[in-house]
Amino acid sequence: SIADNVRARASTDRDVIRRDAEAAALNLQARVLFGESRVRIMLSGSAAWPEELVLRLVHRTRAGLDQEARMAHRGGGWYEGALPASAIGRWHLLREDRERHWRLTGDWNTATEDSVQVFAHQQSGERQ
């Protein structure tokens, strides 16, 4: 029903706001460095380093192209993982801990950027 859809959407929105607020409370920021086949993330802030991060590449116009990379902790806040081969174009990036307690978001244009700096923010839906 429409009411069920509205309730489900509201629950999802609350979860996004909660995860953004948690990232801001932890003063999280990330520098994402892209190579030919690898991606590295330097995470800083007051959070304990999770063993793994999840990097989601959300295509701007074609949901079927969305991709995900698992990033292993290499020590000192550095994470590394394989960059999907077909990651060409403009992407919205979601970086989050595996348990989904917090998230960092930002945008990446493969044609012009080999790195992206992302800071936590409080408002859901905000794109940096």
Phi and psi in radians as a Rosetta constraint file:
Dihedral C 1 N 2 CA 2 C 2 CIRCULARHARMONIC -1.117 0.35
Dihedral N 2 CA 2 C 2 N 3 CIRCULARHARMONIC -0.717 0.35
Dihedral C 2 N 3 CA 3 C 3 CIRCULARHARMONIC -1.076 0.35
Dihedral N 3 CA 3 C 3 N 4 CIRCULARHARMONIC -0.710 0.35
Dihedral C 3 N 4 CA 4 C 4 CIRCULARHARMONIC -1.121 0.35
Dihedral N 4 CA 4 C 4 N 5 CIRCULARHARMONIC -0.711 0.35
Dihedral C 4 N 5 CA 5 C 5 CIRCULARHARMONIC -1.101 0.35
Dihedral N 5 CA 5 C 5 N 6 CIRCULARHARMONIC -0.718 0.35
Dihedral C 5 N 6 CA 6 C 6 CIRCULARHARMONIC -1.135 0.35
Dihedral N 6 CA 6 C 6 N 7 CIRCULARHARMONIC -0.763 0.35
Dihedral C 6 N 7 CA 7 C 7 CIRCULARHARMONIC -1.102 0.35
Dihedral N 7 CA 7 C 7 N 8 CIRCULARHARMONIC -0.734 0.35
Dihedral C 7 N 8 CA 8 C 8 CIRCULARHARMONIC -1.116 0.35
Dihedral N 8 CA 8 C 8 N 9 CIRCULARHARMONIC -0.740 0.35
Dihedral C 8 N 9 CA 9 C 9 CIRCULARHARMONIC -1.120 0.35
Dihedral N 9 CA 9 C 9 N 10 CIRCULARHARMONIC -0.728 0.35
Dihedral C 9 N 10 CA 10 C 10 CIRCULARHARMONIC -1.106 0.35
Dihedral N 10 CA 10 C 10 N 11 CIRCULARHARMONIC -0.689 0.35
Dihedral C 10 N 11 CA 11 C 11 CIRCULARHARMONIC -1.115 0.35
Dihedral N 11 CA 11 C 11 N 12 CIRCULARHARMONIC -0.756 0.35
Dihedral C 11 N 12 CA 12 C 12 CIRCULARHARMONIC -1.096 0.35
Dihedral N 12 CA 12 C 12 N 13 CIRCULARHARMONIC -0.763 0.35
Dihedral C 12 N 13 CA 13 C 13 CIRCULARHARMONIC -1.072 0.35
Dihedral N 13 CA 13 C 13 N 14 CIRCULARHARMONIC -0.731 0.35
Dihedral C 13 N 14 CA 14 C 14 CIRCULARHARMONIC -1.088 0.35
Dihedral N 14 CA 14 C 14 N 15 CIRCULARHARMONIC -0.687 0.35
Dihedral C 14 N 15 CA 15 C 15 CIRCULARHARMONIC -1.118 0.35
Dihedral N 15 CA 15 C 15 N 16 CIRCULARHARMONIC -0.754 0.35
Dihedral C 15 N 16 CA 16 C 16 CIRCULARHARMONIC -1.090 0.35
Dihedral N 16 CA 16 C 16 N 17 CIRCULARHARMONIC -0.792 0.35
Dihedral C 16 N 17 CA 17 C 17 CIRCULARHARMONIC -1.088 0.35
Dihedral N 17 CA 17 C 17 N 18 CIRCULARHARMONIC -0.735 0.35
Dihedral C 17 N 18 CA 18 C 18 CIRCULARHARMONIC -1.079 0.35
Dihedral N 18 CA 18 C 18 N 19 CIRCULARHARMONIC -0.793 0.35
Dihedral C 18 N 19 CA 19 C 19 CIRCULARHARMONIC -1.194 0.35
Dihedral N 19 CA 19 C 19 N 20 CIRCULARHARMONIC -0.663 0.35
Dihedral C 19 N 20 CA 20 C 20 CIRCULARHARMONIC -1.113 0.35
Dihedral N 20 CA 20 C 20 N 21 CIRCULARHARMONIC -0.752 0.35
Dihedral C 20 N 21 CA 21 C 21 CIRCULARHARMONIC -1.134 0.35
Dihedral N 21 CA 21 C 21 N 22 CIRCULARHARMONIC -0.667 0.35
Dihedral C 21 N 22 CA 22 C 22 CIRCULARHARMONIC -1.124 0.35
Dihedral N 22 CA 22 C 22 N 23 CIRCULARHARMONIC -0.737 0.35
Dihedral C 22 N 23 CA 23 C 23 CIRCULARHARMONIC -1.086 0.35
Dihedral N 23 CA 23 C 23 N 24 CIRCULARHARMONIC -0.717 0.35
Dihedral C 23 N 24 CA 24 C 24 CIRCULARHARMONIC -1.166 0.35
Dihedral N 24 CA 24 C 24 N 25 CIRCULARHARMONIC -0.718 0.35
Dihedral C 24 N 25 CA 25 C 25 CIRCULARHARMONIC -1.102 0.35
Dihedral N 25 CA 25 C 25 N 26 CIRCULARHARMONIC -0.556 0.35
Dihedral C 25 N 26 CA 26 C 26 CIRCULARHARMONIC -1.522 0.35
Dihedral N 26 CA 26 C 26 N 27 CIRCULARHARMONIC -0.008 0.35
Dihedral C 26 N 27 CA 27 C 27 CIRCULARHARMONIC 0.964 0.35
Dihedral N 27 CA 27 C 27 N 28 CIRCULARHARMONIC 0.732 0.35
Dihedral C 27 N 28 CA 28 C 28 CIRCULARHARMONIC -1.345 0.35
Dihedral N 28 CA 28 C 28 N 29 CIRCULARHARMONIC 2.508 0.35
Dihedral C 28 N 29 CA 29 C 29 CIRCULARHARMONIC -2.600 0.35
Dihedral N 29 CA 29 C 29 N 30 CIRCULARHARMONIC 2.748 0.35
Dihedral C 29 N 30 CA 30 C 30 CIRCULARHARMONIC -2.483 0.35
Dihedral N 30 CA 30 C 30 N 31 CIRCULARHARMONIC 2.481 0.35
Dihedral C 30 N 31 CA 31 C 31 CIRCULARHARMONIC -1.921 0.35
Dihedral N 31 CA 31 C 31 N 32 CIRCULARHARMONIC 2.139 0.35
Dihedral C 31 N 32 CA 32 C 32 CIRCULARHARMONIC -1.901 0.35
Dihedral N 32 CA 32 C 32 N 33 CIRCULARHARMONIC 2.139 0.35
Dihedral C 32 N 33 CA 33 C 33 CIRCULARHARMONIC -1.986 0.35
Dihedral N 33 CA 33 C 33 N 34 CIRCULARHARMONIC 2.154 0.35
Dihedral C 33 N 34 CA 34 C 34 CIRCULARHARMONIC -1.824 0.35
Dihedral N 34 CA 34 C 34 N 35 CIRCULARHARMONIC 2.282 0.35
Dihedral C 34 N 35 CA 35 C 35 CIRCULARHARMONIC -1.991 0.35
Dihedral N 35 CA 35 C 35 N 36 CIRCULARHARMONIC -2.984 0.35
Dihedral C 35 N 36 CA 36 C 36 CIRCULARHARMONIC -1.058 0.35
Dihedral N 36 CA 36 C 36 N 37 CIRCULARHARMONIC -0.824 0.35
Dihedral C 36 N 37 CA 37 C 37 CIRCULARHARMONIC -2.252 0.35
Dihedral N 37 CA 37 C 37 N 38 CIRCULARHARMONIC 0.009 0.35
Dihedral C 37 N 38 CA 38 C 38 CIRCULARHARMONIC -2.206 0.35
Dihedral N 38 CA 38 C 38 N 39 CIRCULARHARMONIC 2.694 0.35
Dihedral C 38 N 39 CA 39 C 39 CIRCULARHARMONIC -2.286 0.35
Dihedral N 39 CA 39 C 39 N 40 CIRCULARHARMONIC 2.405 0.35
Dihedral C 39 N 40 CA 40 C 40 CIRCULARHARMONIC -2.126 0.35
Dihedral N 40 CA 40 C 40 N 41 CIRCULARHARMONIC 2.493 0.35
Dihedral C 40 N 41 CA 41 C 41 CIRCULARHARMONIC -2.205 0.35
Dihedral N 41 CA 41 C 41 N 42 CIRCULARHARMONIC 2.246 0.35
Dihedral C 41 N 42 CA 42 C 42 CIRCULARHARMONIC -1.817 0.35
Dihedral N 42 CA 42 C 42 N 43 CIRCULARHARMONIC 1.940 0.35
Dihedral C 42 N 43 CA 43 C 43 CIRCULARHARMONIC -1.740 0.35
Dihedral N 43 CA 43 C 43 N 44 CIRCULARHARMONIC 2.330 0.35
Dihedral C 43 N 44 CA 44 C 44 CIRCULARHARMONIC -2.354 0.35
Dihedral N 44 CA 44 C 44 N 45 CIRCULARHARMONIC 2.776 0.35
Dihedral C 44 N 45 CA 45 C 45 CIRCULARHARMONIC 2.465 0.35
Dihedral N 45 CA 45 C 45 N 46 CIRCULARHARMONIC -2.899 0.35
Dihedral C 45 N 46 CA 46 C 46 CIRCULARHARMONIC -1.767 0.35
Dihedral N 46 CA 46 C 46 N 47 CIRCULARHARMONIC 0.249 0.35
Dihedral C 46 N 47 CA 47 C 47 CIRCULARHARMONIC -1.462 0.35
Dihedral N 47 CA 47 C 47 N 48 CIRCULARHARMONIC 2.642 0.35
Dihedral C 47 N 48 CA 48 C 48 CIRCULARHARMONIC -1.203 0.35
Dihedral N 48 CA 48 C 48 N 49 CIRCULARHARMONIC 2.490 0.35
Dihedral C 48 N 49 CA 49 C 49 CIRCULARHARMONIC -1.259 0.35
Dihedral N 49 CA 49 C 49 N 50 CIRCULARHARMONIC 2.069 0.35
Dihedral C 49 N 50 CA 50 C 50 CIRCULARHARMONIC -1.223 0.35
Dihedral N 50 CA 50 C 50 N 51 CIRCULARHARMONIC 2.719 0.35
Dihedral C 50 N 51 CA 51 C 51 CIRCULARHARMONIC -1.147 0.35
Dihedral N 51 CA 51 C 51 N 52 CIRCULARHARMONIC -0.467 0.35
Dihedral C 51 N 52 CA 52 C 52 CIRCULARHARMONIC -2.547 0.35
Dihedral N 52 CA 52 C 52 N 53 CIRCULARHARMONIC 2.496 0.35
Dihedral C 52 N 53 CA 53 C 53 CIRCULARHARMONIC -1.971 0.35
Dihedral N 53 CA 53 C 53 N 54 CIRCULARHARMONIC 2.730 0.35
Dihedral C 53 N 54 CA 54 C 54 CIRCULARHARMONIC -1.974 0.35
Dihedral N 54 CA 54 C 54 N 55 CIRCULARHARMONIC 2.215 0.35
Dihedral C 54 N 55 CA 55 C 55 CIRCULARHARMONIC -1.907 0.35
Dihedral N 55 CA 55 C 55 N 56 CIRCULARHARMONIC 2.047 0.35
Dihedral C 55 N 56 CA 56 C 56 CIRCULARHARMONIC -1.852 0.35
Dihedral N 56 CA 56 C 56 N 57 CIRCULARHARMONIC 2.261 0.35
Dihedral C 56 N 57 CA 57 C 57 CIRCULARHARMONIC -1.835 0.35
Dihedral N 57 CA 57 C 57 N 58 CIRCULARHARMONIC 1.937 0.35
Dihedral C 57 N 58 CA 58 C 58 CIRCULARHARMONIC -1.815 0.35
Dihedral N 58 CA 58 C 58 N 59 CIRCULARHARMONIC 2.038 0.35
Dihedral C 58 N 59 CA 59 C 59 CIRCULARHARMONIC -1.207 0.35
Dihedral N 59 CA 59 C 59 N 60 CIRCULARHARMONIC 2.450 0.35
Dihedral C 59 N 60 CA 60 C 60 CIRCULARHARMONIC -1.129 0.35
Dihedral N 60 CA 60 C 60 N 61 CIRCULARHARMONIC -0.555 0.35
Dihedral C 60 N 61 CA 61 C 61 CIRCULARHARMONIC -2.225 0.35
Dihedral N 61 CA 61 C 61 N 62 CIRCULARHARMONIC -0.229 0.35
Dihedral C 61 N 62 CA 62 C 62 CIRCULARHARMONIC -2.302 0.35
Dihedral N 62 CA 62 C 62 N 63 CIRCULARHARMONIC 1.720 0.35
Dihedral C 62 N 63 CA 63 C 63 CIRCULARHARMONIC -1.020 0.35
Dihedral N 63 CA 63 C 63 N 64 CIRCULARHARMONIC -0.515 0.35
Dihedral C 63 N 64 CA 64 C 64 CIRCULARHARMONIC -1.151 0.35
Dihedral N 64 CA 64 C 64 N 65 CIRCULARHARMONIC -0.233 0.35
Dihedral C 64 N 65 CA 65 C 65 CIRCULARHARMONIC -1.661 0.35
Dihedral N 65 CA 65 C 65 N 66 CIRCULARHARMONIC -0.067 0.35
Dihedral C 65 N 66 CA 66 C 66 CIRCULARHARMONIC -0.971 0.35
Dihedral N 66 CA 66 C 66 N 67 CIRCULARHARMONIC 2.511 0.35
Dihedral C 66 N 67 CA 67 C 67 CIRCULARHARMONIC -2.394 0.35
Dihedral N 67 CA 67 C 67 N 68 CIRCULARHARMONIC 2.878 0.35
Dihedral C 67 N 68 CA 68 C 68 CIRCULARHARMONIC -2.454 0.35
Dihedral N 68 CA 68 C 68 N 69 CIRCULARHARMONIC 2.441 0.35
Dihedral C 68 N 69 CA 69 C 69 CIRCULARHARMONIC -2.248 0.35
Dihedral N 69 CA 69 C 69 N 70 CIRCULARHARMONIC 2.377 0.35
Dihedral C 69 N 70 CA 70 C 70 CIRCULARHARMONIC -1.567 0.35
Dihedral N 70 CA 70 C 70 N 71 CIRCULARHARMONIC 2.291 0.35
Dihedral C 70 N 71 CA 71 C 71 CIRCULARHARMONIC -2.004 0.35
Dihedral N 71 CA 71 C 71 N 72 CIRCULARHARMONIC 2.054 0.35
Dihedral C 71 N 72 CA 72 C 72 CIRCULARHARMONIC -1.501 0.35
Dihedral N 72 CA 72 C 72 N 73 CIRCULARHARMONIC 2.423 0.35
Dihedral C 72 N 73 CA 73 C 73 CIRCULARHARMONIC -1.253 0.35
Dihedral N 73 CA 73 C 73 N 74 CIRCULARHARMONIC 2.222 0.35
Dihedral C 73 N 74 CA 74 C 74 CIRCULARHARMONIC -1.858 0.35
Dihedral N 74 CA 74 C 74 N 75 CIRCULARHARMONIC 0.011 0.35
Dihedral C 74 N 75 CA 75 C 75 CIRCULARHARMONIC 1.962 0.35
Dihedral N 75 CA 75 C 75 N 76 CIRCULARHARMONIC 2.534 0.35
Dihedral C 75 N 76 CA 76 C 76 CIRCULARHARMONIC 1.071 0.35
Dihedral N 76 CA 76 C 76 N 77 CIRCULARHARMONIC 0.445 0.35
Dihedral C 76 N 77 CA 77 C 77 CIRCULARHARMONIC 1.551 0.35
Dihedral N 77 CA 77 C 77 N 78 CIRCULARHARMONIC 0.002 0.35
Dihedral C 77 N 78 CA 78 C 78 CIRCULARHARMONIC -1.538 0.35
Dihedral N 78 CA 78 C 78 N 79 CIRCULARHARMONIC 2.346 0.35
Dihedral C 78 N 79 CA 79 C 79 CIRCULARHARMONIC -2.200 0.35
Dihedral N 79 CA 79 C 79 N 80 CIRCULARHARMONIC 2.609 0.35
Dihedral C 79 N 80 CA 80 C 80 CIRCULARHARMONIC -2.508 0.35
Dihedral N 80 CA 80 C 80 N 81 CIRCULARHARMONIC 2.555 0.35
Dihedral C 80 N 81 CA 81 C 81 CIRCULARHARMONIC -2.843 0.35
Dihedral N 81 CA 81 C 81 N 82 CIRCULARHARMONIC 3.052 0.35
Dihedral C 81 N 82 CA 82 C 82 CIRCULARHARMONIC -1.370 0.35
Dihedral N 82 CA 82 C 82 N 83 CIRCULARHARMONIC 2.398 0.35
Dihedral C 82 N 83 CA 83 C 83 CIRCULARHARMONIC -1.588 0.35
Dihedral N 83 CA 83 C 83 N 84 CIRCULARHARMONIC 2.187 0.35
Dihedral C 83 N 84 CA 84 C 84 CIRCULARHARMONIC -0.968 0.35
Dihedral N 84 CA 84 C 84 N 85 CIRCULARHARMONIC 2.355 0.35
Dihedral C 84 N 85 CA 85 C 85 CIRCULARHARMONIC -1.048 0.35
Dihedral N 85 CA 85 C 85 N 86 CIRCULARHARMONIC -0.554 0.35
Dihedral C 85 N 86 CA 86 C 86 CIRCULARHARMONIC -1.614 0.35
Dihedral N 86 CA 86 C 86 N 87 CIRCULARHARMONIC 0.337 0.35
Dihedral C 86 N 87 CA 87 C 87 CIRCULARHARMONIC -1.402 0.35
Dihedral N 87 CA 87 C 87 N 88 CIRCULARHARMONIC 1.323 0.35
Dihedral C 87 N 88 CA 88 C 88 CIRCULARHARMONIC -2.179 0.35
Dihedral N 88 CA 88 C 88 N 89 CIRCULARHARMONIC 2.331 0.35
Dihedral C 88 N 89 CA 89 C 89 CIRCULARHARMONIC 2.104 0.35
Dihedral N 89 CA 89 C 89 N 90 CIRCULARHARMONIC -2.628 0.35
Dihedral C 89 N 90 CA 90 C 90 CIRCULARHARMONIC -1.863 0.35
Dihedral N 90 CA 90 C 90 N 91 CIRCULARHARMONIC 2.278 0.35
Dihedral C 90 N 91 CA 91 C 91 CIRCULARHARMONIC -2.311 0.35
Dihedral N 91 CA 91 C 91 N 92 CIRCULARHARMONIC 2.608 0.35
Dihedral C 91 N 92 CA 92 C 92 CIRCULARHARMONIC -1.726 0.35
Dihedral N 92 CA 92 C 92 N 93 CIRCULARHARMONIC 2.238 0.35
Dihedral C 92 N 93 CA 93 C 93 CIRCULARHARMONIC -1.808 0.35
Dihedral N 93 CA 93 C 93 N 94 CIRCULARHARMONIC 2.374 0.35
Dihedral C 93 N 94 CA 94 C 94 CIRCULARHARMONIC -2.117 0.35
Dihedral N 94 CA 94 C 94 N 95 CIRCULARHARMONIC 2.123 0.35
Dihedral C 94 N 95 CA 95 C 95 CIRCULARHARMONIC -1.985 0.35
Dihedral N 95 CA 95 C 95 N 96 CIRCULARHARMONIC 2.254 0.35
Dihedral C 95 N 96 CA 96 C 96 CIRCULARHARMONIC -2.642 0.35
Dihedral N 96 CA 96 C 96 N 97 CIRCULARHARMONIC 2.761 0.35
Dihedral C 96 N 97 CA 97 C 97 CIRCULARHARMONIC -1.291 0.35
Dihedral N 97 CA 97 C 97 N 98 CIRCULARHARMONIC 2.752 0.35
Dihedral C 97 N 98 CA 98 C 98 CIRCULARHARMONIC -1.021 0.35
Dihedral N 98 CA 98 C 98 N 99 CIRCULARHARMONIC -0.594 0.35
Dihedral C 98 N 99 CA 99 C 99 CIRCULARHARMONIC -1.415 0.35
Dihedral N 99 CA 99 C 99 N 100 CIRCULARHARMONIC -0.113 0.35
Dihedral C 99 N 100 CA 100 C 100 CIRCULARHARMONIC 1.105 0.35
Dihedral N 100 CA 100 C 100 N 101 CIRCULARHARMONIC 0.735 0.35
Dihedral C 100 N 101 CA 101 C 101 CIRCULARHARMONIC -1.422 0.35
Dihedral N 101 CA 101 C 101 N 102 CIRCULARHARMONIC -0.547 0.35
Dihedral C 101 N 102 CA 102 C 102 CIRCULARHARMONIC -2.526 0.35
Dihedral N 102 CA 102 C 102 N 103 CIRCULARHARMONIC 2.918 0.35
Dihedral C 102 N 103 CA 103 C 103 CIRCULARHARMONIC -2.656 0.35
Dihedral N 103 CA 103 C 103 N 104 CIRCULARHARMONIC 2.684 0.35
Dihedral C 103 N 104 CA 104 C 104 CIRCULARHARMONIC -2.169 0.35
Dihedral N 104 CA 104 C 104 N 105 CIRCULARHARMONIC 2.441 0.35
Dihedral C 104 N 105 CA 105 C 105 CIRCULARHARMONIC -2.231 0.35
Dihedral N 105 CA 105 C 105 N 106 CIRCULARHARMONIC 2.727 0.35
Dihedral C 105 N 106 CA 106 C 106 CIRCULARHARMONIC -3.061 0.35
Dihedral N 106 CA 106 C 106 N 107 CIRCULARHARMONIC 3.127 0.35
Dihedral C 106 N 107 CA 107 C 107 CIRCULARHARMONIC -2.074 0.35
Dihedral N 107 CA 107 C 107 N 108 CIRCULARHARMONIC 2.652 0.35
Dihedral C 107 N 108 CA 108 C 108 CIRCULARHARMONIC -2.464 0.35
Dihedral N 108 CA 108 C 108 N 109 CIRCULARHARMONIC 2.243 0.35
Dihedral C 108 N 109 CA 109 C 109 CIRCULARHARMONIC -1.947 0.35
Dihedral N 109 CA 109 C 109 N 110 CIRCULARHARMONIC 1.938 0.35
Dihedral C 109 N 110 CA 110 C 110 CIRCULARHARMONIC -1.114 0.35
Dihedral N 110 CA 110 C 110 N 111 CIRCULARHARMONIC -0.412 0.35
Dihedral C 110 N 111 CA 111 C 111 CIRCULARHARMONIC -1.307 0.35
Dihedral N 111 CA 111 C 111 N 112 CIRCULARHARMONIC -0.441 0.35
Dihedral C 111 N 112 CA 112 C 112 CIRCULARHARMONIC -2.171 0.35
Dihedral N 112 CA 112 C 112 N 113 CIRCULARHARMONIC -0.178 0.35
Dihedral C 112 N 113 CA 113 C 113 CIRCULARHARMONIC -2.277 0.35
Dihedral N 113 CA 113 C 113 N 114 CIRCULARHARMONIC 2.285 0.35
Dihedral C 113 N 114 CA 114 C 114 CIRCULARHARMONIC -1.866 0.35
Dihedral N 114 CA 114 C 114 N 115 CIRCULARHARMONIC 0.017 0.35
Dihedral C 114 N 115 CA 115 C 115 CIRCULARHARMONIC -2.684 0.35
Dihedral N 115 CA 115 C 115 N 116 CIRCULARHARMONIC 2.756 0.35
Dihedral C 115 N 116 CA 116 C 116 CIRCULARHARMONIC -2.439 0.35
Dihedral N 116 CA 116 C 116 N 117 CIRCULARHARMONIC 2.327 0.35
Dihedral C 116 N 117 CA 117 C 117 CIRCULARHARMONIC -1.830 0.35
Dihedral N 117 CA 117 C 117 N 118 CIRCULARHARMONIC 2.266 0.35
Dihedral C 117 N 118 CA 118 C 118 CIRCULARHARMONIC -2.271 0.35
Dihedral N 118 CA 118 C 118 N 119 CIRCULARHARMONIC 2.366 0.35
Dihedral C 118 N 119 CA 119 C 119 CIRCULARHARMONIC -2.035 0.35
Dihedral N 119 CA 119 C 119 N 120 CIRCULARHARMONIC 2.636 0.35
Dihedral C 119 N 120 CA 120 C 120 CIRCULARHARMONIC -1.142 0.35
Dihedral N 120 CA 120 C 120 N 121 CIRCULARHARMONIC 2.600 0.35
Dihedral C 120 N 121 CA 121 C 121 CIRCULARHARMONIC -2.436 0.35
Dihedral N 121 CA 121 C 121 N 122 CIRCULARHARMONIC 2.860 0.35
Dihedral C 121 N 122 CA 122 C 122 CIRCULARHARMONIC -1.646 0.35
Dihedral N 122 CA 122 C 122 N 123 CIRCULARHARMONIC -0.429 0.35
Dihedral C 122 N 123 CA 123 C 123 CIRCULARHARMONIC -1.660 0.35
Dihedral N 123 CA 123 C 123 N 124 CIRCULARHARMONIC 2.295 0.35
Dihedral C 123 N 124 CA 124 C 124 CIRCULARHARMONIC -1.247 0.35
Dihedral N 124 CA 124 C 124 N 125 CIRCULARHARMONIC 2.619 0.35
Dihedral C 124 N 125 CA 125 C 125 CIRCULARHARMONIC 1.417 0.35
Dihedral N 125 CA 125 C 125 N 126 CIRCULARHARMONIC -0.183 0.35
Dihedral C 125 N 126 CA 126 C 126 CIRCULARHARMONIC -1.251 0.35
Dihedral N 126 CA 126 C 126 N 127 CIRCULARHARMONIC 2.301 0.35
Dihedral C 126 N 127 CA 127 C 127 CIRCULARHARMONIC -1.973 0.35
Dihedral N 127 CA 127 C 127 N 128 CIRCULARHARMONIC 2.311 0.35
